[in-house]
């Protein structure tokens, strides 16, 4: 019976893996074909590799600039959100604050509406309200970093809540008795124990910021455009450059794979941390 269950599990995971990876494989096939091959007879198998799509994408100054913007914005946002979420969650977990359960609920309310709802007020804020002379938040990296914090910070607080709650309060008391300051308590005791959860929170918020398109397309123009907005530029009134679009899309996956590879050992531990309390 166990062997049958194991075989069923293996088959199921193989099927799920194929379903998950098939779109990525098809994207790679499209990125490796010339225009003539793309509009010829379709083939799921890649018979030859056409490198010009990748070469054109990598040498495109727009691609280089937008990729750098995305890396800076996503990484800065993830680091800032994780830090603020860690401090906020610790305060809400450890201190007896009036109505803190309501605070947890209200922090997530801005995730209940689609981002398109906020486009008009955000556009007016970025172009008319937050201005210092000729400088505006519109089309700036710092503008997108702060904006993504608004949407990602509630997610971070909710993700870290169970992780901080699972750390015994007795450790805080013991460290305080030993003379540790609040800063030392956070950095020497709480942070090492919460590191798996912090790693998961950071990678998820990084991916959210990396993949976001609507706000980046609306609140940037030239200087702070991200790599996701570049993909739309391959679609024009004269046609769609499918090969280069697919090549650029494949290249946008690479930084995410690198980040996942670096923190993958923390992901499983972070997702299960605090799930069972003895």
C-alpha positions, 0 to 999 in steps of 0.5 A: 500500500505504501509503495502504491501511495509513493508511486502515486505521489511521484506521478502526481509531482511529475505531472504538476512539474510538467504543467508548471514548467511547460509555459516556461519551456514554451517561452524559451522555445519562442525566444530561441526562434527567428521570425521566419521560424516563429511564423512557420509550422509550430513545433514544441521541440527546439531544433535550432537556437537563434541567439540574436534575440538574446544578443539584441536584448542584452545590448539594448540600453533600455534593457540594461537601464530597466533591469538595473532599476528593477534590481535596485527597486525590488531589493531596496523595497524587500529589505526595507519592508522586511526590516519595518515588518520585523520591528512592527510585528515584534511590537504588536506581538510583545507589547500590550497595545490597545486594539492591536488585533484591530491593527492587524486587521486594518493593516491588510485592508489595502490589499483587499482592493485591486491596485487600479483603485489607487491609481488616480489618487497616487498619480495626483500625489506623485505629480502634484502633492509631493513636490519640491521645486522641480523635483517630484516623486513621479518617475523616481526609484524612491517613489516606487520603493515607498509605494511598494512598501504601502502594499507589501508591508501589511503582507510582511506583518501578517507573514511574520506574525506567527513567526514572532509569536512562536518565539517564547517570551521567556527568551526576551525576559532572560535576555533582559535580566542578563542586561541586554538592551532592546537593540541587543535583544532584537539583533542577538536573540529574536533576529537569529530565531526569526531568520528563516521567516524573514528570508521567506518574507524578503523573497516574497516581497522581492518577487511582488516588487519585481513582477509588479507592472501596473503601478510602475507603468503609470507612475514612471515615465523614463528614468525609473521604468522597470523591466516589466514595463519594457515587455509591453514596448515590444508590442506596437502598432506595426507588430509584435517582436515575439522573439525578443519579447520572449528572450527578455522575459526569459532574462527577467527570470534569471535574477529571481532564480538567483535570489531563490537559489541563495535563500532556498534553504530558509524557505521550507523552514520559514514556511513551517516555522511556528506552525506547531507549538508544543 
